[in-house]
Amino acid sequence: MECENLEEVRHNIDRIDGEIIQLIAERGAYVRQAARFKKDGEDVKAPQRVEAVVQKTRLLAAQHGANPDMIEKLYRDMIEGFIRLEMNAFQENG
C-alpha cells in the first residue's frame, strides 16, 4: 500500500506493531505450555531447535523481502527471552 503522507505511514506502522505484539504474546503462551512437556533444562534450551527456527526464519525473511540478518538477530533475542520464560515455567511445574 502506497501512503499519501507521513501520518499514514506512522498509522500503518503502529497498526503492524500492534499485530506483532499480539503474535509475540500468543507465541509466549505456547512457549509456557511447552515447558510442561520438557524433561529437563536442556530440553528447555534445545539448541538444535533454536538453530532450526533461526534458519527457517532467515528463509522466510528472504522470501518476504526482509533482511535475513536483522530477522536472525530479532529471533535470537526473542528466543533467548522465551527460553528464560520457559525455564521459569519449567521450574514452577517441576
N, C-alpha and C positions, 0 to 999 in steps of 0.2 A: 504494500500500500504506500503510495506516494503522499507525503504530508504537505500541507499548504503553508505551515508556519511552525515555529519552534514550540509553541504551546501544544500543538497537535502531536509533535514528536514526543514531548515530555509526557503527555497524557498516555500515549501508547506505551512508552517505557514503563510508566507507573502501573499500567494495566498488566503488562507482561511480568513485572516484578511481583505483583500480587499472585499471579498464577504460578510463578516459580516457587514462591514461599509456600503456597498451598501444597504443591507437589513434594517439596522437601519435607514438609511436616508429615505428609502421607508416607513418604519413604521411611521417615523416622519411626512411625508407628509399626511398620513391618520389621524394621531393624530390632525394635524392642521385643517383638514376638519371636524373632529368630533365636533370641537368647534362650528360649525355653527348649530348643531342640539341640543345643550345643552341649557337648560332654565336658569340655574344659576350656580354659582361657586361650589355648592355642586354636581351638575351633572358632573362638570368637575373632581372633586376629586374622585367621585364614589368609595368609599372604598370597597363596596361589589364586584364591578367589579375587583378591584385591587387584592383582595384575590382570586377570581375565576381564574384570569390569573396566579397568583403565584402558585396556586395548580395545574393548568394544566401544567405549565412549569416544576414543580417538577416531575410530572408523566412522561412527555416527556423526562426529563433528565434521569430518571431511565431506561426508555425503550431504550435509546440510549447509556447507559453506562457512562453518565456524573454524576458528583457529584451533587445530588439534592440541598444540602445546598449552594454550590457555585453558582449554577444556580439561586436559590432563591435570594441570595444577589445581583447578577448581575441584575436580573429583577427588584428587588425593587429599586435599584439605578437608573436604566434606566427609570422605570415608574415615579419615583419622578421627574426626569428631564423633561420627556414628559408632566407631569401634569403642570409644570411651563410653558412649551412651549404652551400647550393648553390653560392655563389660560390667557396668554398674547394674544393669538389669539381670545379667547372669549371676552376679554375686548375691543379689537380693533373692533370686529364685533358688540359688544353690543350697 
